[in-house]
Amino acid sequence: MRVRDAGGWPEVGRLGERATLVQFSSAFCQPCRATRRVLAEVAAMVPGVRHVEIDAEAELDLVRELRIAKTPTVLVLDAEGQIVLRAAGQPRKADVIAALGKAV
């Protein structure tokens, strides 16, 4: 599946120049807060990488389309918007950096 700027998933918006980290979260999800911090730190330290957080409860059609079963779920998109990797649960920073290696 591919994400296009202002196309397939308008919730994502503009893609990162090199990669985009898309996080599906929910309001009362404690691991989502830690995931937000990790992804924001990685996006800030790797040029051309953007972090986007989507409220799973507000975007149920997208959640169903992508078969998101729990939060947090993270999708790693390459520069073209292609899903390179998906993972559920709270990621470690080293794992996110390794996943970006597949996308850039």
PyMOL commands that set and color helices and strands:
alter all, ss='L'
color gray80, all
select helices_A, chain A and resi 30-45+60-66+93-103
alter helices_A, ss='H'
color red, helices_A
select strands_A, chain A and resi 19-25+49-55+73-78+83-88
alter strands_A, ss='S'
color yellow, strands_A
deselect
rebuild
show_as cartoon
